[in-house]
Amino acid sequence: MRTVRATAAAVTAVIGASVATVAVGRLASDAALKAPPGRPLPTEPRLTVHGTAAGQVTLTRHLATLRPGRYGLSGDGTHAVVGPVLEGVPESADTVVRRLEGVVRGTLEPGDRVWLTPNLHVGDPGTALGLDHTDVEVPGELGPLPAWFVPDVRDTWVLAVHGLGATREQAMNLMEFLHRHHFPVLALAYRGDQGAPRSPDGLNHLGETEWRDLDAAIRYAMDAGARQVVLLGWSTGATMALRAAARSTLRDHIAGLVLDSPVLSWEATLRALAAARRTPGALLPLAVRAAQGRTGRHGDPHGGRRPGTPGPERVGIPALIVHGPGDTVAPWQFSRRLAAAQPNTITLHTVADAPHGAMWNADPHTYEEALRRFLTPFM
């Protein structure tokens, strides 16, 4: 009897440990699979506002607040635009002073908790940039997808799709540049975004199912008079662009790809986001296995291919990758490897000291010059 009880206790302990292991894996995988649009990724620190003055804001000293460039500064109900770190102004050992370009929503008060975001603008292209635009609905497989259309004279349209933690407002960073060069722009909200249909399982598939919403946007553009399209994606939006270029029945109308901080290894990105939630290293494989089961990615997380390639298909059209070694979410070495393997079609523009999805923010001038050169054949 004593042996039976001991065995039962051992079995119960094993079952309990297994259940706990599954729960830990699911919780860790949520960092990527349930990343809400418009909220900071786990890799982005919460910062404290220590003070404001005319044209400047004092923030907690952190590697994030020392980044070069221009960013949105968001909090709950607050959005501001900040520029570079100011030199020669009084600051403590624990703070950094950046240029404050404006507060466009709410207020900034000492003690506020905020975070840096690639989204410089909020609102829509009309209220934020003064650009004429139309709110349209793209017929998607799950239902209508909200989009902004900014018209112009060229018959090559740019279709813009945001990535993890962002919204379609991210596309407004480049809308003025694209408008100066007369490209029509369609900025898409896709499954899981506010106003768009929910994914059937409520999860982010890191581009593997979402690309079909971009495919619907391509169809919409062609039906509306576009001759061809350039797909511009950030993060998982870049993954969507790669998938559409390889799998869409309309891929012959895709003239080029612009891939900012592309997620080329979903496993590496999932591990990075789970680790940023302080998941112990020994438990990170559990997060990967949990994500495989929850999203239907069975077997090798790279699908039997070498990590860093975008899929079994090659990139057969001109592509510009904008990425840098400072990205801790989507490792830059995968972009470098992909570009080196296909030098005739892929150009890699490297940006130093830029976080994930914020290559333009770190250095807008050189980013736009690289983009201008890439788009010149389509002008």
C-alpha positions as CSV (number, residue, x, y, z in Angstrom):
1,M,0.0,0.0,0.0
2,R,2.9,2.3,0.9
3,T,4.4,1.6,-2.5
4,V,1.2,2.4,-4.3
5,R,0.9,5.7,-2.5
6,A,4.5,6.7,-3.2
7,T,4.0,5.9,-6.9
8,A,0.8,7.9,-7.0
9,A,2.6,10.8,-5.3
10,A,5.4,10.6,-7.8
11,V,3.0,10.5,-10.8
12,T,1.1,13.5,-9.4
13,A,4.3,15.4,-9.0
14,V,5.4,14.7,-12.5
15,I,1.9,15.7,-13.9
16,G,2.0,18.9,-11.8
17,A,5.5,19.7,-13.1
18,S,4.4,19.0,-16.7
19,V,1.4,21.3,-16.3
20,A,3.6,24.0,-14.8
21,T,6.1,23.6,-17.6
22,V,3.4,24.0,-20.2
23,A,2.0,27.1,-18.4
24,V,5.5,28.7,-18.2
25,G,6.0,28.0,-21.9
26,R,2.7,29.6,-22.9
27,L,3.3,32.6,-20.7
28,A,6.8,33.2,-22.1
29,S,5.5,32.8,-25.7
30,D,2.9,35.5,-25.1
31,A,5.6,38.1,-25.3
32,A,5.6,37.7,-29.1
33,L,2.3,36.0,-29.9
34,K,0.2,38.5,-27.9
35,A,2.2,41.7,-28.4
36,P,-0.5,44.4,-28.5
37,P,-0.2,47.0,-31.3
38,G,0.7,50.4,-30.0
39,R,2.2,49.1,-26.8
40,P,5.9,48.8,-26.0
41,L,7.7,45.6,-26.6
42,P,9.3,43.9,-23.5
43,T,12.7,45.1,-24.8
44,E,11.7,48.8,-24.4
45,P,12.2,50.2,-20.9
46,R,9.7,52.3,-19.0
47,L,11.2,55.7,-18.4
48,T,10.5,58.4,-15.9
49,V,10.0,62.1,-16.8
50,H,12.1,64.0,-14.4
51,G,11.3,67.4,-15.7
52,T,10.5,69.6,-18.7
53,A,11.5,73.1,-19.8
54,A,11.3,75.1,-23.0
55,G,12.3,72.7,-25.8
56,Q,13.7,70.0,-23.6
57,V,12.7,67.0,-21.5
58,T,14.7,65.2,-18.8
59,L,14.4,61.4,-18.7
60,T,15.9,58.5,-16.8
61,R,19.4,57.8,-18.1
62,H,19.4,54.5,-20.0
63,L,20.9,53.2,-23.2
64,A,17.5,53.8,-24.8
65,T,17.5,57.5,-23.9
66,L,21.0,57.9,-25.3
67,R,20.0,56.7,-28.8
68,P,20.5,59.1,-31.7
69,G,17.6,60.5,-33.7
70,R,14.0,61.4,-33.3
71,Y,11.3,59.3,-31.6
72,G,7.8,59.4,-30.3
73,L,7.6,59.5,-26.5
74,S,4.4,57.8,-25.4
75,G,2.6,57.2,-22.1
76,D,-0.9,56.4,-21.1
77,G,-2.8,59.2,-22.8
78,T,0.4,61.1,-23.7
79,H,2.4,61.4,-26.9
80,A,5.3,63.8,-27.6
81,V,8.1,64.0,-30.1
82,V,11.7,64.1,-28.9
83,G,14.9,64.9,-30.8
84,P,18.5,64.2,-30.1
85,V,20.3,64.4,-26.7
86,L,21.2,68.0,-25.9
87,E,24.8,68.7,-25.2
88,G,26.0,71.2,-22.7
89,V,22.8,71.4,-20.6
90,P,22.8,70.6,-16.9
91,E,22.0,66.9,-16.1
92,S,22.6,64.5,-13.3
93,A,24.4,61.2,-13.4
94,D,21.0,59.5,-13.6
95,T,19.3,61.6,-16.2
96,V,19.5,62.6,-19.9
97,V,18.1,65.7,-21.5
98,R,16.7,65.4,-25.0
99,R,15.2,68.1,-27.3
100,L,11.4,68.2,-26.9
101,E,9.9,69.1,-30.3
102,G,6.3,69.1,-29.1
103,V,3.6,67.5,-27.1
104,V,0.8,66.4,-29.5
105,R,-1.4,64.5,-27.0
106,G,-2.0,65.0,-23.3
107,T,0.7,66.5,-21.1
108,L,4.2,65.6,-19.9
109,E,4.6,66.0,-16.1
110,P,7.4,65.0,-13.7
111,G,6.9,61.5,-12.5
112,D,5.1,60.3,-15.7
113,R,6.1,56.9,-17.0
114,V,6.8,56.8,-20.7
115,W,8.6,54.9,-23.4
116,L,10.3,55.6,-26.7
117,T,8.5,54.5,-29.8
118,P,9.3,54.5,-33.6
119,N,5.8,56.1,-34.2
120,L,6.6,59.8,-34.5
121,H,3.1,60.8,-35.3
122,V,-0.4,60.0,-34.0
123,G,-3.8,60.6,-35.6
124,D,-4.1,60.2,-39.4
125,P,-2.2,61.6,-42.4
126,G,-4.5,64.7,-42.5
127,T,-4.4,65.7,-38.8
128,A,-0.7,64.7,-38.3
129,L,0.9,65.7,-41.7
130,G,-1.7,67.8,-43.5
131,L,-1.8,65.3,-46.3
132,D,-5.0,64.6,-48.3
133,H,-6.1,61.1,-47.7
134,T,-9.0,58.7,-47.8
135,D,-10.1,56.2,-45.2
136,V,-10.7,53.0,-47.2
137,E,-11.6,49.4,-46.4
138,V,-9.6,46.6,-48.0
139,P,-11.6,43.3,-48.4
140,G,-9.7,40.7,-46.4
141,E,-10.3,37.1,-45.9
142,L,-11.4,37.7,-42.3
143,G,-13.3,40.8,-43.0
144,P,-12.7,44.5,-44.0
145,L,-9.3,45.9,-43.2
146,P,-9.0,49.7,-42.5
147,A,-6.4,51.6,-44.5
148,W,-5.3,55.1,-45.3
149,F,-4.8,55.9,-48.9
150,V,-2.7,59.0,-49.8
151,P,-3.1,59.6,-53.5
152,D,-0.5,60.8,-56.0
153,V,0.3,60.7,-59.7
154,R,2.5,57.6,-60.1
155,D,1.1,54.2,-61.1
156,T,3.5,52.5,-58.7
157,W,1.9,52.4,-55.2
158,V,3.7,51.8,-52.0
159,L,1.9,49.5,-49.6
160,A,3.1,50.0,-46.0
161,V,2.7,47.5,-43.2
162,H,3.8,48.0,-39.6
163,G,5.4,45.5,-37.3
164,L,5.4,44.3,-33.7
165,G,4.2,46.8,-31.1
166,A,3.4,49.4,-33.7
167,T,0.3,50.6,-35.6
168,R,-0.3,51.9,-39.1
169,E,0.7,55.3,-37.7
170,Q,4.3,54.1,-38.2
171,A,3.9,54.5,-41.9
172,M,3.5,58.3,-41.4
173,N,7.2,58.5,-40.7
174,L,7.8,58.1,-44.4
175,M,4.6,59.5,-45.9
176,E,6.0,63.0,-46.5
177,F,9.0,61.6,-48.2
178,L,6.9,59.4,-50.4
179,H,4.5,62.2,-51.2
180,R,7.4,64.5,-52.3
181,H,8.4,61.8,-54.8
182,H,4.7,61.4,-55.9
183,F,4.1,57.8,-54.8
184,P,0.6,56.9,-53.8
185,V,0.6,55.2,-50.4
186,L,-1.7,52.6,-48.9
187,A,-1.1,52.1,-45.1
188,L,-2.8,49.0,-43.9
189,A,-4.2,47.8,-40.6
190,Y,-4.2,44.1,-40.5
191,R,-5.7,41.3,-38.4
192,G,-5.4,42.0,-34.7
193,D,-5.1,45.8,-35.2
194,Q,-7.7,48.2,-33.8
195,G,-10.7,48.2,-36.2
196,A,-9.5,45.1,-38.1
197,P,-10.8,41.5,-37.7
198,R,-9.3,39.4,-34.9
199,S,-7.1,36.5,-35.8
200,P,-9.2,33.3,-35.3
201,D,-6.9,32.1,-32.4
202,G,-6.2,35.7,-31.1
203,L,-2.5,35.2,-31.7
204,N,0.1,37.1,-33.7
205,H,1.7,34.6,-36.2
206,L,4.7,36.8,-37.0
207,G,3.7,37.3,-40.6
208,E,3.0,33.6,-41.5
209,T,-0.8,34.2,-41.7
210,E,-0.9,38.0,-41.7
211,W,0.7,38.1,-45.2
212,R,-2.7,37.2,-46.7
213,D,-4.0,40.6,-45.5
214,L,-1.2,42.3,-47.4
215,D,-2.1,40.1,-50.4
216,A,-5.6,41.5,-50.2
217,A,-4.1,45.0,-50.2
218,I,-2.2,44.2,-53.4
219,R,-5.4,43.1,-55.0
220,Y,-7.2,46.3,-53.8
221,A,-4.4,48.4,-55.3
222,M,-4.5,46.7,-58.7
223,D,-8.3,47.0,-58.8
224,A,-7.9,50.7,-58.0
225,G,-5.6,51.4,-60.9
226,A,-2.0,50.6,-59.7
227,R,0.2,49.2,-62.4
228,Q,2.6,47.7,-59.8
229,V,3.4,47.9,-56.1
230,V,6.4,48.2,-53.8
231,L,5.9,46.5,-50.4
232,L,7.3,48.5,-47.5
233,G,7.3,46.6,-44.2
234,W,8.7,47.0,-40.7
235,S,9.5,44.0,-38.5
236,T,6.8,41.3,-39.0
237,G,5.4,43.6,-41.7
238,A,8.7,42.9,-43.6
239,T,8.1,39.2,-43.1
240,M,4.6,39.7,-44.6
241,A,6.1,41.4,-47.6
242,L,8.6,38.5,-48.1
243,R,5.8,36.0,-47.9
244,A,3.6,37.9,-50.3
245,A,6.4,38.3,-52.8
246,A,6.9,34.5,-52.7
247,R,3.3,33.2,-52.4
248,S,0.8,35.8,-53.8
249,T,-0.9,35.0,-57.1
250,L,-0.3,38.7,-57.8
251,R,3.4,38.5,-57.2
252,D,4.2,39.5,-60.8
253,H,2.9,42.9,-59.9
254,I,5.3,43.4,-57.0
255,A,8.2,45.5,-58.3
256,G,10.3,45.7,-55.1
257,L,10.5,45.2,-51.4
258,V,11.7,47.6,-48.6
259,L,12.4,45.6,-45.5
260,D,13.0,47.5,-42.2
261,S,14.2,45.3,-39.3
262,P,12.8,42.1,-40.9
263,V,12.0,39.2,-38.7
264,L,13.9,36.4,-40.6
265,S,14.0,33.9,-37.7
266,W,10.8,33.8,-35.8
267,E,12.5,31.6,-33.2
268,A,15.2,34.1,-32.5
269,T,12.6,36.9,-32.2
270,L,10.4,34.9,-29.9
271,R,13.4,34.0,-27.7
272,A,14.5,37.6,-27.5
273,L,11.1,38.9,-26.4
274,A,10.6,36.1,-23.9
275,A,14.1,36.7,-22.5
276,A,13.2,40.4,-22.2
277,R,10.4,39.3,-19.9
278,R,13.1,37.8,-17.7
279,T,12.3,34.2,-18.7
280,P,15.3,32.1,-17.5
281,G,17.4,30.9,-20.4
282,A,16.8,27.2,-19.6
283,L,13.0,27.9,-20.1
284,L,13.3,29.6,-23.5
285,P,13.1,26.4,-25.5
286,L,9.7,25.8,-23.7
287,A,8.5,29.2,-25.1
288,V,9.5,28.1,-28.6
289,R,7.8,24.7,-28.3
290,A,4.7,26.4,-26.9
291,A,4.6,28.8,-29.8
292,Q,5.0,25.9,-32.3
293,G,2.0,24.2,-30.8
294,R,-0.2,27.4,-30.5
295,T,0.5,28.6,-34.1
296,G,0.7,25.3,-35.9
297,R,4.5,25.6,-36.6
298,H,5.4,22.0,-36.0
299,G,8.8,20.6,-36.2
300,D,11.9,22.6,-36.9
301,P,11.2,26.3,-36.2
302,H,12.9,27.2,-39.4
303,G,10.9,24.7,-41.4
304,G,14.0,22.7,-42.3
305,R,15.9,25.6,-43.8
306,R,18.9,27.5,-42.6
307,P,18.1,30.1,-40.1
308,G,18.0,33.6,-41.5
309,T,16.4,32.8,-44.9
310,P,12.9,34.1,-45.5
311,G,11.5,30.8,-46.5
312,P,12.0,28.1,-49.2
313,E,11.8,30.8,-51.9
314,R,14.5,33.2,-53.0
315,V,14.0,36.9,-53.2
316,G,13.7,37.3,-57.0
317,I,12.9,41.0,-57.2
318,P,14.9,44.1,-56.1
319,A,14.9,44.5,-52.3
320,L,16.3,47.0,-49.9
321,I,17.0,45.8,-46.3
322,V,17.5,48.5,-43.7
323,H,18.8,47.0,-40.5
324,G,21.5,47.3,-37.9
325,P,23.4,45.4,-35.2
326,G,21.7,47.3,-32.4
327,D,18.4,45.4,-33.0
328,T,17.9,43.0,-30.1
329,V,14.5,41.7,-31.4
330,A,15.3,40.6,-34.9
331,P,19.1,39.8,-35.1
332,W,20.9,41.7,-37.8
333,Q,23.2,38.9,-38.8
334,F,20.3,37.1,-40.5
335,S,19.7,40.2,-42.8
336,R,23.4,40.4,-43.5
337,R,23.5,36.7,-44.4
338,L,20.5,37.0,-46.7
339,A,21.9,40.0,-48.5
340,A,25.3,38.4,-48.9
341,A,23.6,35.3,-50.4
342,Q,21.7,37.4,-53.0
343,P,23.8,40.4,-53.9
344,N,22.3,40.9,-57.3
345,T,18.8,41.6,-55.9
346,I,19.3,42.7,-52.3
347,T,20.9,45.8,-51.0
348,L,21.7,46.1,-47.3
349,H,21.7,49.5,-45.7
350,T,23.2,49.3,-42.2
351,V,22.1,51.7,-39.4
352,A,24.1,51.8,-36.2
353,D,22.6,52.3,-32.7
354,A,19.0,51.9,-33.8
355,P,16.5,49.7,-32.0
356,H,14.0,47.3,-33.6
357,G,11.8,48.9,-36.2
358,A,13.4,52.4,-35.7
359,M,16.0,52.6,-38.4
360,W,14.5,55.7,-39.9
361,N,14.3,57.3,-36.4
362,A,18.0,56.9,-35.8
363,D,19.1,58.6,-39.0
364,P,16.2,59.9,-41.2
365,H,18.5,61.7,-43.7
366,T,20.6,58.7,-44.8
367,Y,17.6,56.3,-44.6
368,E,15.6,58.5,-47.0
369,E,18.6,58.8,-49.3
370,A,19.0,55.0,-49.4
371,L,15.2,54.7,-50.1
372,R,15.4,57.4,-52.8
373,R,18.1,55.5,-54.6
374,F,16.2,52.3,-54.4
375,L,12.9,53.8,-55.6
376,T,14.5,55.8,-58.5
377,P,13.8,53.1,-61.1
378,F,10.1,53.2,-60.2
379,M,9.9,57.0,-60.6
